[in-house]
Amino acid sequence: MPHLKFLGINTIYIGPLFQSTSHGYDAIDYFKIDRRLGTNDTFKDFVDSASKK
């Protein structure tokens, strides 16, 4: 994250990330991060890291 901030990047686009059966656009649970991407806790850590100034 520090390197992205050094480069002046202030936006991160995240594609489908909710629990799905195959390609991400067929979400089956909008309250869980897709198990292939991590967990709700790891996503929370990512968001916390990205939003630090």
mmCIF entry with sequence, helices, sheets and N, C-alpha, C, O atoms, coordinates in Angstrom:
data_MODEL
# 
_entry.id   MODEL 
# 
_entity.id                         1 
_entity.type                       polymer 
_entity.pdbx_number_of_molecules   1 
# 
_entity_poly.entity_id                      1 
_entity_poly.type                           'polypeptide(L)' 
_entity_poly.nstd_linkage                   no 
_entity_poly.nstd_monomer                   no 
_entity_poly.pdbx_seq_one_letter_code       MPHLKFLGINTIYIGPLFQSTSHGYDAIDYFKIDRRLGTNDTFKDFVDSASKK 
_entity_poly.pdbx_seq_one_letter_code_can   MPHLKFLGINTIYIGPLFQSTSHGYDAIDYFKIDRRLGTNDTFKDFVDSASKK 
_entity_poly.pdbx_strand_id                 A 
# 
loop_
_entity_poly_seq.entity_id 
_entity_poly_seq.num 
_entity_poly_seq.mon_id 
_entity_poly_seq.hetero 
1 1  MET n 
1 2  PRO n 
1 3  HIS n 
1 4  LEU n 
1 5  LYS n 
1 6  PHE n 
1 7  LEU n 
1 8  GLY n 
1 9  ILE n 
1 10 ASN n 
1 11 THR n 
1 12 ILE n 
1 13 TYR n 
1 14 ILE n 
1 15 GLY n 
1 16 PRO n 
1 17 LEU n 
1 18 PHE n 
1 19 GLN n 
1 20 SER n 
1 21 THR n 
1 22 SER n 
1 23 HIS n 
1 24 GLY n 
1 25 TYR n 
1 26 ASP n 
1 27 ALA n 
1 28 ILE n 
1 29 ASP n 
1 30 TYR n 
1 31 PHE n 
1 32 LYS n 
1 33 ILE n 
1 34 ASP n 
1 35 ARG n 
1 36 ARG n 
1 37 LEU n 
1 38 GLY n 
1 39 THR n 
1 40 ASN n 
1 41 ASP n 
1 42 THR n 
1 43 PHE n 
1 44 LYS n 
1 45 ASP n 
1 46 PHE n 
1 47 VAL n 
1 48 ASP n 
1 49 SER n 
1 50 ALA n 
1 51 SER n 
1 52 LYS n 
1 53 LYS n 
# 
_struct_asym.id          A 
_struct_asym.entity_id   1 
# 
loop_
_struct_conf.conf_type_id 
_struct_conf.id 
_struct_conf.pdbx_PDB_helix_id 
_struct_conf.beg_label_comp_id 
_struct_conf.beg_label_asym_id 
_struct_conf.beg_label_seq_id 
_struct_conf.pdbx_beg_PDB_ins_code 
_struct_conf.end_label_comp_id 
_struct_conf.end_label_asym_id 
_struct_conf.end_label_seq_id 
_struct_conf.pdbx_end_PDB_ins_code 
_struct_conf.beg_auth_comp_id 
_struct_conf.beg_auth_asym_id 
_struct_conf.beg_auth_seq_id 
_struct_conf.end_auth_comp_id 
_struct_conf.end_auth_asym_id 
_struct_conf.end_auth_seq_id 
_struct_conf.pdbx_PDB_helix_class 
_struct_conf.details 
_struct_conf.pdbx_PDB_helix_length 
HELX_P HELX_P1 AA1 PRO A 2  ? PHE A 6  ? PRO A 2  PHE A 6  1 ? 5  
HELX_P HELX_P2 AA2 ASN A 40 ? SER A 51 ? ASN A 40 SER A 51 1 ? 12 
# 
_struct_conf_type.id          HELX_P 
_struct_conf_type.criteria    ? 
_struct_conf_type.reference   ? 
# 
_struct_sheet.id               AA1 
_struct_sheet.type             ? 
_struct_sheet.number_strands   2 
_struct_sheet.details          ? 
# 
_struct_sheet_order.sheet_id     AA1 
_struct_sheet_order.range_id_1   1 
_struct_sheet_order.range_id_2   2 
_struct_sheet_order.offset       ? 
_struct_sheet_order.sense        anti-parallel 
# 
loop_
_struct_sheet_range.sheet_id 
_struct_sheet_range.id 
_struct_sheet_range.beg_label_comp_id 
_struct_sheet_range.beg_label_asym_id 
_struct_sheet_range.beg_label_seq_id 
_struct_sheet_range.pdbx_beg_PDB_ins_code 
_struct_sheet_range.end_label_comp_id 
_struct_sheet_range.end_label_asym_id 
_struct_sheet_range.end_label_seq_id 
_struct_sheet_range.pdbx_end_PDB_ins_code 
_struct_sheet_range.beg_auth_comp_id 
_struct_sheet_range.beg_auth_asym_id 
_struct_sheet_range.beg_auth_seq_id 
_struct_sheet_range.end_auth_comp_id 
_struct_sheet_range.end_auth_asym_id 
_struct_sheet_range.end_auth_seq_id 
AA1 1 PHE A 18 ? SER A 20 ? PHE A 18 SER A 20 
AA1 2 ALA A 27 ? ILE A 33 ? ALA A 27 ILE A 33 
# 
loop_
_atom_site.group_PDB 
_atom_site.id 
_atom_site.type_symbol 
_atom_site.label_atom_id 
_atom_site.label_alt_id 
_atom_site.label_comp_id 
_atom_site.label_asym_id 
_atom_site.label_entity_id 
_atom_site.label_seq_id 
_atom_site.pdbx_PDB_ins_code 
_atom_site.Cartn_x 
_atom_site.Cartn_y 
_atom_site.Cartn_z 
_atom_site.occupancy 
_atom_site.B_iso_or_equiv 
_atom_site.pdbx_formal_charge 
_atom_site.auth_seq_id 
_atom_site.auth_comp_id 
_atom_site.auth_asym_id 
_atom_site.auth_atom_id 
_atom_site.pdbx_PDB_model_num 
ATOM 1   N N  . MET A 1 1  ? 0.807   -1.186  0.000   1.00 0.00 ? 1  MET A N  1 
ATOM 2   C CA . MET A 1 1  ? 0.000   0.000   0.000   1.00 0.00 ? 1  MET A CA 1 
ATOM 3   C C  . MET A 1 1  ? 0.864   1.270   0.000   1.00 0.00 ? 1  MET A C  1 
ATOM 4   O O  . MET A 1 1  ? 0.539   2.223   -0.708  1.00 0.00 ? 1  MET A O  1 
ATOM 5   N N  . PRO A 1 2  ? 1.946   1.305   0.770   1.00 0.00 ? 2  PRO A N  1 
ATOM 6   C CA . PRO A 1 2  ? 2.770   2.517   0.735   1.00 0.00 ? 2  PRO A CA 1 
ATOM 7   C C  . PRO A 1 2  ? 3.287   2.837   -0.665  1.00 0.00 ? 2  PRO A C  1 
ATOM 8   O O  . PRO A 1 2  ? 3.353   4.006   -1.044  1.00 0.00 ? 2  PRO A O  1 
ATOM 9   N N  . HIS A 1 3  ? 3.651   1.822   -1.434  1.00 0.00 ? 3  HIS A N  1 
ATOM 10  C CA . HIS A 1 3  ? 4.170   2.059   -2.779  1.00 0.00 ? 3  HIS A CA 1 
ATOM 11  C C  . HIS A 1 3  ? 3.078   2.638   -3.687  1.00 0.00 ? 3  HIS A C  1 
ATOM 12  O O  . HIS A 1 3  ? 3.352   3.530   -4.489  1.00 0.00 ? 3  HIS A O  1 
ATOM 13  N N  . LEU A 1 4  ? 1.859   2.144   -3.567  1.00 0.00 ? 4  LEU A N  1 
ATOM 14  C CA . LEU A 1 4  ? 0.753   2.684   -4.363  1.00 0.00 ? 4  LEU A CA 1 
ATOM 15  C C  . LEU A 1 4  ? 0.528   4.153   -4.028  1.00 0.00 ? 4  LEU A C  1 
ATOM 16  O O  . LEU A 1 4  ? 0.315   4.976   -4.918  1.00 0.00 ? 4  LEU A O  1 
ATOM 17  N N  . LYS A 1 5  ? 0.575   4.474   -2.751  1.00 0.00 ? 5  LYS A N  1 
ATOM 18  C CA . LYS A 1 5  ? 0.399   5.869   -2.334  1.00 0.00 ? 5  LYS A CA 1 
ATOM 19  C C  . LYS A 1 5  ? 1.556   6.731   -2.846  1.00 0.00 ? 5  LYS A C  1 
ATOM 20  O O  . LYS A 1 5  ? 1.343   7.872   -3.255  1.00 0.00 ? 5  LYS A O  1 
ATOM 21  N N  . PHE A 1 6  ? 2.775   6.193   -2.825  1.00 0.00 ? 6  PHE A N  1 
ATOM 22  C CA . PHE A 1 6  ? 3.927   6.917   -3.338  1.00 0.00 ? 6  PHE A CA 1 
ATOM 23  C C  . PHE A 1 6  ? 3.746   7.244   -4.819  1.00 0.00 ? 6  PHE A C  1 
ATOM 24  O O  . PHE A 1 6  ? 4.148   8.315   -5.274  1.00 0.00 ? 6  PHE A O  1 
ATOM 25  N N  . LEU A 1 7  ? 3.154   6.339   -5.557  1.00 0.00 ? 7  LEU A N  1 
ATOM 26  C CA . LEU A 1 7  ? 2.907   6.538   -6.979  1.00 0.00 ? 7  LEU A CA 1 
ATOM 27  C C  . LEU A 1 7  ? 1.759   7.506   -7.253  1.00 0.00 ? 7  LEU A C  1 
ATOM 28  O O  . LEU A 1 7  ? 1.532   7.898   -8.398  1.00 0.00 ? 7  LEU A O  1 
ATOM 29  N N  . GLY A 1 8  ? 1.043   7.885   -6.207  1.00 0.00 ? 8  GLY A N  1 
ATOM 30  C CA . GLY A 1 8  ? -0.065  8.814   -6.363  1.00 0.00 ? 8  GLY A CA 1 
ATOM 31  C C  . GLY A 1 8  ? -1.393  8.138   -6.649  1.00 0.00 ? 8  GLY A C  1 
ATOM 32  O O  . GLY A 1 8  ? -2.371  8.803   -6.988  1.00 0.00 ? 8  GLY A O  1 
ATOM 33  N N  . ILE A 1 9  ? -1.431  6.824   -6.514  1.00 0.00 ? 9  ILE A N  1 
ATOM 34  C CA . ILE A 1 9  ? -2.676  6.093   -6.747  1.00 0.00 ? 9  ILE A CA 1 
ATOM 35  C C  . ILE A 1 9  ? -3.594  6.316   -5.554  1.00 0.00 ? 9  ILE A C  1 
ATOM 36  O O  . ILE A 1 9  ? -3.207  6.076   -4.410  1.00 0.00 ? 9  ILE A O  1 
ATOM 37  N N  . ASN A 1 10 ? -4.807  6.775   -5.821  1.00 0.00 ? 10 ASN A N  1 
ATOM 38  C CA . ASN A 1 10 ? -5.734  7.044   -4.726  1.00 0.00 ? 10 ASN A CA 1 
ATOM 39  C C  . ASN A 1 10 ? -7.055  6.308   -4.891  1.00 0.00 ? 10 ASN A C  1 
ATOM 40  O O  . ASN A 1 10 ? -8.005  6.545   -4.144  1.00 0.00 ? 10 ASN A O  1 
ATOM 41  N N  . THR A 1 11 ? -7.111  5.406   -5.880  1.00 0.00 ? 11 THR A N  1 
ATOM 42  C CA . THR A 1 11 ? -8.322  4.627   -6.101  1.00 0.00 ? 11 THR A CA 1 
ATOM 43  C C  . THR A 1 11 ? -7.937  3.205   -6.477  1.00 0.00 ? 11 THR A C  1 
ATOM 44  O O  . THR A 1 11 ? -7.019  2.989   -7.269  1.00 0.00 ? 11 THR A O  1 
ATOM 45  N N  . ILE A 1 12 ? -8.635  2.250   -5.910  1.00 0.00 ? 12 ILE A N  1 
ATOM 46  C CA . ILE A 1 12 ? -8.433  0.841   -6.255  1.00 0.00 ? 12 ILE A CA 1 
ATOM 47  C C  . ILE A 1 12 ? -9.782  0.291   -6.683  1.00 0.00 ? 12 ILE A C  1 
ATOM 48  O O  . ILE A 1 12 ? -10.741 0.317   -5.911  1.00 0.00 ? 12 ILE A O  1 
ATOM 49  N N  . TYR A 1 13 ? -9.862  -0.209  -7.918  1.00 0.00 ? 13 TYR A N  1 
ATOM 50  C CA . TYR A 1 13 ? -11.090 -0.810  -8.421  1.00 0.00 ? 13 TYR A CA 1 
ATOM 51  C C  . TYR A 1 13 ? -11.075 -2.288  -8.068  1.00 0.00 ? 13 TYR A C  1 
ATOM 52  O O  . TYR A 1 13 ? -10.112 -2.996  -8.359  1.00 0.00 ? 13 TYR A O  1 
ATOM 53  N N  . ILE A 1 14 ? -12.135 -2.739  -7.449  1.00 0.00 ? 14 ILE A N  1 
ATOM 54  C CA . ILE A 1 14 ? -12.243 -4.146  -7.075  1.00 0.00 ? 14 ILE A CA 1 
ATOM 55  C C  . ILE A 1 14 ? -13.435 -4.734  -7.816  1.00 0.00 ? 14 ILE A C  1 
ATOM 56  O O  . ILE A 1 14 ? -14.553 -4.233  -7.703  1.00 0.00 ? 14 ILE A O  1 
ATOM 57  N N  . GLY A 1 15 ? -13.193 -5.795  -8.571  1.00 0.00 ? 15 GLY A N  1 
ATOM 58  C CA . GLY A 1 15 ? -14.265 -6.471  -9.307  1.00 0.00 ? 15 GLY A CA 1 
ATOM 59  C C  . GLY A 1 15 ? -15.145 -7.263  -8.364  1.00 0.00 ? 15 GLY A C  1 
ATOM 60  O O  . GLY A 1 15 ? -15.147 -7.008  -7.160  1.00 0.00 ? 15 GLY A O  1 
ATOM 61  N N  . PRO A 1 16 ? -15.882 -8.206  -8.881  1.00 0.00 ? 16 PRO A N  1 
ATOM 62  C CA . PRO A 1 16 ? -16.789 -8.986  -8.033  1.00 0.00 ? 16 PRO A CA 1 
ATOM 63  C C  . PRO A 1 16 ? -16.020 -9.641  -6.893  1.00 0.00 ? 16 PRO A C  1 
ATOM 64  O O  . PRO A 1 16 ? -14.976 -10.256 -7.106  1.00 0.00 ? 16 PRO A O  1 
ATOM 65  N N  . LEU A 1 17 ? -16.538 -9.506  -5.707  1.00 0.00 ? 17 LEU A N  1 
ATOM 66  C CA . LEU A 1 17 ? -15.823 -10.086 -4.575  1.00 0.00 ? 17 LEU A CA 1 
ATOM 67  C C  . LEU A 1 17 ? -16.715 -10.846 -3.617  1.00 0.00 ? 17 LEU A C  1 
ATOM 68  O O  . LEU A 1 17 ? -16.224 -11.398 -2.632  1.00 0.00 ? 17 LEU A O  1 
ATOM 69  N N  . PHE A 1 18 ? -18.011 -10.891 -3.878  1.00 0.00 ? 18 PHE A N  1 
ATOM 70  C CA . PHE A 1 18 ? -18.909 -11.622 -2.981  1.00 0.00 ? 18 PHE A CA 1 
ATOM 71  C C  . PHE A 1 18 ? -18.914 -13.112 -3.305  1.00 0.00 ? 18 PHE A C  1 
ATOM 72  O O  . PHE A 1 18 ? -18.570 -13.525 -4.413  1.00 0.00 ? 18 PHE A O  1 
ATOM 73  N N  . GLN A 1 19 ? -19.305 -13.898 -2.327  1.00 0.00 ? 19 GLN A N  1 
ATOM 74  C CA . GLN A 1 19 ? -19.386 -15.352 -2.492  1.00 0.00 ? 19 GLN A CA 1 
ATOM 75  C C  . GLN A 1 19 ? -20.224 -15.685 -3.719  1.00 0.00 ? 19 GLN A C  1 
ATOM 76  O O  . GLN A 1 19 ? -21.350 -15.207 -3.864  1.00 0.00 ? 19 GLN A O  1 
ATOM 77  N N  . SER A 1 20 ? -19.660 -16.516 -4.607  1.00 0.00 ? 20 SER A N  1 
ATOM 78  C CA . SER A 1 20 ? -20.360 -16.895 -5.835  1.00 0.00 ? 20 SER A CA 1 
ATOM 79  C C  . SER A 1 20 ? -20.072 -18.360 -6.145  1.00 0.00 ? 20 SER A C  1 
ATOM 80  O O  . SER A 1 20 ? -19.262 -19.012 -5.486  1.00 0.00 ? 20 SER A O  1 
ATOM 81  N N  . THR A 1 21 ? -20.761 -18.851 -7.167  1.00 0.00 ? 21 THR A N  1 
ATOM 82  C CA . THR A 1 21 ? -20.555 -20.256 -7.525  1.00 0.00 ? 21 THR A CA 1 
ATOM 83  C C  . THR A 1 21 ? -19.467 -20.459 -8.556  1.00 0.00 ? 21 THR A C  1 
ATOM 84  O O  . THR A 1 21 ? -18.842 -21.518 -8.595  1.00 0.00 ? 21 THR A O  1 
ATOM 85  N N  . SER A 1 22 ? -19.224 -19.435 -9.416  1.00 0.00 ? 22 SER A N  1 
ATOM 86  C CA . SER A 1 22 ? -18.202 -19.668 -10.436 1.00 0.00 ? 22 SER A CA 1 
ATOM 87  C C  . SER A 1 22 ? -17.394 -18.422 -10.783 1.00 0.00 ? 22 SER A C  1 
ATOM 88  O O  . SER A 1 22 ? -16.220 -18.356 -10.419 1.00 0.00 ? 22 SER A O  1 
ATOM 89  N N  . HIS A 1 23 ? -17.954 -17.448 -11.458 1.00 0.00 ? 23 HIS A N  1 
ATOM 90  C CA . HIS A 1 23 ? -17.180 -16.359 -12.037 1.00 0.00 ? 23 HIS A CA 1 
ATOM 91  C C  . HIS A 1 23 ? -17.262 -15.040 -11.284 1.00 0.00 ? 23 HIS A C  1 
ATOM 92  O O  . HIS A 1 23 ? -16.649 -14.061 -11.710 1.00 0.00 ? 23 HIS A O  1 
ATOM 93  N N  . GLY A 1 24 ? -17.982 -14.982 -10.202 1.00 0.00 ? 24 GLY A N  1 
ATOM 94  C CA . GLY A 1 24 ? -18.037 -13.763 -9.403  1.00 0.00 ? 24 GLY A CA 1 
ATOM 95  C C  . GLY A 1 24 ? -19.249 -12.908 -9.655  1.00 0.00 ? 24 GLY A C  1 
ATOM 96  O O  . GLY A 1 24 ? -19.703 -12.197 -8.758  1.00 0.00 ? 24 GLY A O  1 
ATOM 97  N N  . TYR A 1 25 ? -19.784 -12.958 -10.854 1.00 0.00 ? 25 TYR A N  1 
ATOM 98  C CA . TYR A 1 25 ? -20.955 -12.131 -11.153 1.00 0.00 ? 25 TYR A CA 1 
ATOM 99  C C  . TYR A 1 25 ? -22.258 -12.828 -10.791 1.00 0.00 ? 25 TYR A C  1 
ATOM 100 O O  . TYR A 1 25 ? -23.336 -12.266 -10.982 1.00 0.00 ? 25 TYR A O  1 
ATOM 101 N N  . ASP A 1 26 ? -22.170 -14.031 -10.276 1.00 0.00 ? 26 ASP A N  1 
ATOM 102 C CA . ASP A 1 26 ? -23.355 -14.776 -9.854  1.00 0.00 ? 26 ASP A CA 1 
ATOM 103 C C  . ASP A 1 26 ? -23.366 -14.894 -8.320  1.00 0.00 ? 26 ASP A C  1 
ATOM 104 O O  . ASP A 1 26 ? -23.406 -15.996 -7.773  1.00 0.00 ? 26 ASP A O  1 
ATOM 105 N N  . ALA A 1 27 ? -23.331 -13.770 -7.658  1.00 0.00 ? 27 ALA A N  1 
ATOM 106 C CA . ALA A 1 27 ? -23.233 -13.739 -6.191  1.00 0.00 ? 27 ALA A CA 1 
ATOM 107 C C  . ALA A 1 27 ? -24.365 -14.530 -5.548  1.00 0.00 ? 27 ALA A C  1 
ATOM 108 O O  . ALA A 1 27 ? -25.526 -14.446 -5.950  1.00 0.00 ? 27 ALA A O  1 
ATOM 109 N N  . ILE A 1 28 ? -23.983 -15.301 -4.535  1.00 0.00 ? 28 ILE A N  1 
ATOM 110 C CA . ILE A 1 28 ? -24.985 -16.054 -3.786  1.00 0.00 ? 28 ILE A CA 1 
ATOM 111 C C  . ILE A 1 28 ? -25.091 -15.564 -2.346  1.00 0.00 ? 28 ILE A C  1 
ATOM 112 O O  . ILE A 1 28 ? -26.051 -15.884 -1.645  1.00 0.00 ? 28 ILE A O  1 
ATOM 113 N N  . ASP A 1 29 ? -24.106 -14.789 -1.909  1.00 0.00 ? 29 ASP A N  1 
ATOM 114 C CA . ASP A 1 29 ? -24.139 -14.243 -0.547  1.00 0.00 ? 29 ASP A CA 1 
ATOM 115 C C  . ASP A 1 29 ? -23.432 -12.894 -0.544  1.00 0.00 ? 29 ASP A C  1 
ATOM 116 O O  . ASP A 1 29 ? -22.208 -12.819 -0.652  1.00 0.00 ? 29 ASP A O  1 
ATOM 117 N N  . TYR A 1 30 ? -24.219 -11.838 -0.421  1.00 0.00 ? 30 TYR A N  1 
ATOM 118 C CA . TYR A 1 30 ? -23.659 -10.486 -0.450  1.00 0.00 ? 30 TYR A CA 1 
ATOM 119 C C  . TYR A 1 30 ? -23.042 -10.069 0.891   1.00 0.00 ? 30 TYR A C  1 
ATOM 120 O O  . TYR A 1 30 ? -22.612 -8.926  1.045   1.00 0.00 ? 30 TYR A O  1 
ATOM 121 N N  . PHE A 1 31 ? -22.999 -10.970 1.835   1.00 0.00 ? 31 PHE A N  1 
ATOM 122 C CA . PHE A 1 31 ? -22.416 -10.664 3.142   1.00 0.00 ? 31 PHE A CA 1 
ATOM 123 C C  . PHE A 1 31 ? -21.093 -11.388 3.367   1.00 0.00 ? 31 PHE A C  1 
ATOM 124 O O  . PHE A 1 31 ? -20.484 -11.240 4.426   1.00 0.00 ? 31 PHE A O  1 
ATOM 125 N N  . LYS A 1 32 ? -20.639 -12.169 2.388   1.00 0.00 ? 32 LYS A N  1 
ATOM 126 C CA . LYS A 1 32 ? -19.374 -12.909 2.519   1.00 0.00 ? 32 LYS A CA 1 
ATOM 127 C C  . LYS A 1 32 ? -18.487 -12.648 1.319   1.00 0.00 ? 32 LYS A C  1 
ATOM 128 O O  . LYS A 1 32 ? -18.948 -12.599 0.178   1.00 0.00 ? 32 LYS A O  1 
ATOM 129 N N  . ILE A 1 33 ? -17.195 -12.480 1.602   1.00 0.00 ? 33 ILE A N  1 
ATOM 130 C CA . ILE A 1 33 ? -16.187 -12.373 0.555   1.00 0.00 ? 33 ILE A CA 1 
ATOM 131 C C  . ILE A 1 33 ? -15.995 -13.766 -0.042  1.00 0.00 ? 33 ILE A C  1 
ATOM 132 O O  . ILE A 1 33 ? -16.005 -14.762 0.683   1.00 0.00 ? 33 ILE A O  1 
ATOM 133 N N  . ASP A 1 34 ? -15.822 -13.835 -1.349  1.00 0.00 ? 34 ASP A N  1 
ATOM 134 C CA . ASP A 1 34 ? -15.631 -15.128 -2.010  1.00 0.00 ? 34 ASP A CA 1 
ATOM 135 C C  . ASP A 1 34 ? -14.453 -15.854 -1.383  1.00 0.00 ? 34 ASP A C  1 
ATOM 136 O O  . ASP A 1 34 ? -13.380 -15.276 -1.216  1.00 0.00 ? 34 ASP A O  1 
ATOM 137 N N  . ARG A 1 35 ? -14.645 -17.085 -1.046  1.00 0.00 ? 35 ARG A N  1 
ATOM 138 C CA . ARG A 1 35 ? -13.609 -17.875 -0.351  1.00 0.00 ? 35 ARG A CA 1 
ATOM 139 C C  . ARG A 1 35 ? -12.323 -17.973 -1.156  1.00 0.00 ? 35 ARG A C  1 
ATOM 140 O O  . ARG A 1 35 ? -11.263 -18.221 -0.581  1.00 0.00 ? 35 ARG A O  1 
ATOM 141 N N  . ARG A 1 36 ? -12.384 -17.785 -2.479  1.00 0.00 ? 36 ARG A N  1 
ATOM 142 C CA . ARG A 1 36 ? -11.177 -17.823 -3.313  1.00 0.00 ? 36 ARG A CA 1 
ATOM 143 C C  . ARG A 1 36 ? -10.345 -16.561 -3.152  1.00 0.00 ? 36 ARG A C  1 
ATOM 144 O O  . ARG A 1 36 ? -9.177  -16.528 -3.541  1.00 0.00 ? 36 ARG A O  1 
ATOM 145 N N  . LEU A 1 37 ? -10.949 -15.515 -2.574  1.00 0.00 ? 37 LEU A N  1 
ATOM 146 C CA . LEU A 1 37 ? -10.256 -14.236 -2.419  1.00 0.00 ? 37 LEU A CA 1 
ATOM 147 C C  . LEU A 1 37 ? -9.804  -13.974 -0.990  1.00 0.00 ? 37 LEU A C  1 
ATOM 148 O O  . LEU A 1 37 ? -8.965  -13.105 -0.756  1.00 0.00 ? 37 LEU A O  1 
ATOM 149 N N  . GLY A 1 38 ? -10.343 -14.706 -0.046  1.00 0.00 ? 38 GLY A N  1 
ATOM 150 C CA . GLY A 1 38 ? -9.994  -14.492 1.356   1.00 0.00 ? 38 GLY A CA 1 
ATOM 151 C C  . GLY A 1 38 ? -11.226 -14.594 2.223   1.00 0.00 ? 38 GLY A C  1 
ATOM 152 O O  . GLY A 1 38 ? -12.178 -15.306 1.905   1.00 0.00 ? 38 GLY A O  1 
ATOM 153 N N  . THR A 1 39 ? -11.189 -13.873 3.318   1.00 0.00 ? 39 THR A N  1 
ATOM 154 C CA . THR A 1 39 ? -12.302 -13.892 4.264   1.00 0.00 ? 39 THR A CA 1 
ATOM 155 C C  . THR A 1 39 ? -12.778 -12.462 4.507   1.00 0.00 ? 39 THR A C  1 
ATOM 156 O O  . THR A 1 39 ? -12.146 -11.497 4.076   1.00 0.00 ? 39 THR A O  1 
ATOM 157 N N  . ASN A 1 40 ? -13.882 -12.351 5.190   1.00 0.00 ? 40 ASN A N  1 
ATOM 158 C CA . ASN A 1 40 ? -14.358 -11.017 5.552   1.00 0.00 ? 40 ASN A CA 1 
ATOM 159 C C  . ASN A 1 40 ? -13.300 -10.282 6.376   1.00 0.00 ? 40 ASN A C  1 
ATOM 160 O O  . ASN A 1 40 ? -13.122 -9.073  6.228   1.00 0.00 ? 40 ASN A O  1 
ATOM 161 N N  . ASP A 1 41 ? -12.604 -11.011 7.237   1.00 0.00 ? 41 ASP A N  1 
ATOM 162 C CA . ASP A 1 41 ? -11.577 -10.380 8.078   1.00 0.00 ? 41 ASP A CA 1 
ATOM 163 C C  . ASP A 1 41 ? -10.385 -9.899  7.246   1.00 0.00 ? 41 ASP A C  1 
ATOM 164 O O  . ASP A 1 41 ? -9.872  -8.806  7.488   1.00 0.00 ? 41 ASP A O  1 
ATOM 165 N N  . THR A 1 42 ? -9.937  -10.695 6.275   1.00 0.00 ? 42 THR A N  1 
ATOM 166 C CA . THR A 1 42 ? -8.810  -10.249 5.459   1.00 0.00 ? 42 THR A CA 1 
ATOM 167 C C  . THR A 1 42 ? -9.213  -9.060  4.593   1.00 0.00 ? 42 THR A C  1 
ATOM 168 O O  . THR A 1 42 ? -8.397  -8.175  4.336   1.00 0.00 ? 42 THR A O  1 
ATOM 169 N N  . PHE A 1 43 ? -10.466 -9.036  4.143   1.00 0.00 ? 43 PHE A N  1 
ATOM 170 C CA . PHE A 1 43 ? -10.922 -7.887  3.363   1.00 0.00 ? 43 PHE A CA 1 
ATOM 171 C C  . PHE A 1 43 ? -10.998 -6.644  4.243   1.00 0.00 ? 43 PHE A C  1 
ATOM 172 O O  . PHE A 1 43 ? -10.653 -5.548  3.802   1.00 0.00 ? 43 PHE A O  1 
ATOM 173 N N  . LYS A 1 44 ? -11.446 -6.808  5.478   1.00 0.00 ? 44 LYS A N  1 
ATOM 174 C CA . LYS A 1 44 ? -11.492 -5.682  6.415   1.00 0.00 ? 44 LYS A CA 1 
ATOM 175 C C  . LYS A 1 44 ? -10.083 -5.137  6.643   1.00 0.00 ? 44 LYS A C  1 
ATOM 176 O O  . LYS A 1 44 ? -9.878  -3.924  6.667   1.00 0.00 ? 44 LYS A O  1 
ATOM 177 N N  . ASP A 1 45 ? -9.113  -6.040  6.809   1.00 0.00 ? 45 ASP A N  1 
ATOM 178 C CA . ASP A 1 45 ? -7.717  -5.604  6.981   1.00 0.00 ? 45 ASP A CA 1 
ATOM 179 C C  . ASP A 1 45 ? -7.229  -4.822  5.756   1.00 0.00 ? 45 ASP A C  1 
ATOM 180 O O  . ASP A 1 45 ? -6.541  -3.810  5.889   1.00 0.00 ? 45 ASP A O  1 
ATOM 181 N N  . PHE A 1 46 ? -7.594  -5.303  4.566   1.00 0.00 ? 46 PHE A N  1 
ATOM 182 C CA . PHE A 1 46 ? -7.222  -4.610  3.330   1.00 0.00 ? 46 PHE A CA 1 
ATOM 183 C C  . PHE A 1 46 ? -7.824  -3.207  3.273   1.00 0.00 ? 46 PHE A C  1 
ATOM 184 O O  . PHE A 1 46 ? -7.137  -2.238  2.952   1.00 0.00 ? 46 PHE A O  1 
ATOM 185 N N  . VAL A 1 47 ? -9.099  -3.113  3.586   1.00 0.00 ? 47 VAL A N  1 
ATOM 186 C CA . VAL A 1 47 ? -9.776  -1.801  3.574   1.00 0.00 ? 47 VAL A CA 1 
ATOM 187 C C  . VAL A 1 47 ? -9.157  -0.869  4.607   1.00 0.00 ? 47 VAL A C  1 
ATOM 188 O O  . VAL A 1 47 ? -8.929  0.308   4.327   1.00 0.00 ? 47 VAL A O  1 
ATOM 189 N N  . ASP A 1 48 ? -8.886  -1.391  5.802   1.00 0.00 ? 48 ASP A N  1 
ATOM 190 C CA . ASP A 1 48 ? -8.253  -0.562  6.833   1.00 0.00 ? 48 ASP A CA 1 
ATOM 191 C C  . ASP A 1 48 ? -6.888  -0.071  6.366   1.00 0.00 ? 48 ASP A C  1 
ATOM 192 O O  . ASP A 1 48 ? -6.546  1.094   6.572   1.00 0.00 ? 48 ASP A O  1 
ATOM 193 N N  . SER A 1 49 ? -6.117  -0.937  5.748   1.00 0.00 ? 49 SER A N  1 
ATOM 194 C CA . SER A 1 49 ? -4.794  -0.563  5.254   1.00 0.00 ? 49 SER A CA 1 
ATOM 195 C C  . SER A 1 49 ? -4.887  0.484   4.148   1.00 0.00 ? 49 SER A C  1 
ATOM 196 O O  . SER A 1 49 ? -4.112  1.440   4.112   1.00 0.00 ? 49 SER A O  1 
ATOM 197 N N  . ALA A 1 50 ? -5.849  0.286   3.245   1.00 0.00 ? 50 ALA A N  1 
ATOM 198 C CA . ALA A 1 50 ? -6.004  1.200   2.112   1.00 0.00 ? 50 ALA A CA 1 
ATOM 199 C C  . ALA A 1 50 ? -6.499  2.573   2.544   1.00 0.00 ? 50 ALA A C  1 
ATOM 200 O O  . ALA A 1 50 ? -6.224  3.568   1.874   1.00 0.00 ? 50 ALA A O  1 
ATOM 201 N N  . SER A 1 51 ? -7.220  2.637   3.645   1.00 0.00 ? 51 SER A N  1 
ATOM 202 C CA . SER A 1 51 ? -7.794  3.932   4.037   1.00 0.00 ? 51 SER A CA 1 
ATOM 203 C C  . SER A 1 51 ? -6.935  4.702   5.032   1.00 0.00 ? 51 SER A C  1 
ATOM 204 O O  . SER A 1 51 ? -7.311  5.800   5.444   1.00 0.00 ? 51 SER A O  1 
ATOM 205 N N  . LYS A 1 52 ? -5.790  4.148   5.427   1.00 0.00 ? 52 LYS A N  1 
ATOM 206 C CA . LYS A 1 52 ? -4.884  4.897   6.290   1.00 0.00 ? 52 LYS A CA 1 
ATOM 207 C C  . LYS A 1 52 ? -4.249  6.020   5.496   1.00 0.00 ? 52 LYS A C  1 
ATOM 208 O O  . LYS A 1 52 ? -3.916  5.849   4.324   1.00 0.00 ? 52 LYS A O  1 
ATOM 209 N N  . LYS A 1 53 ? -4.080  7.169   6.133   1.00 0.00 ? 53 LYS A N  1 
ATOM 210 C CA . LYS A 1 53 ? -3.461  8.307   5.444   1.00 0.00 ? 53 LYS A CA 1 
ATOM 211 C C  . LYS A 1 53 ? -2.003  8.445   5.790   1.00 0.00 ? 53 LYS A C  1 
ATOM 212 O O  . LYS A 1 53 ? -1.333  9.352   5.295   1.00 0.00 ? 53 LYS A O  1 
# 
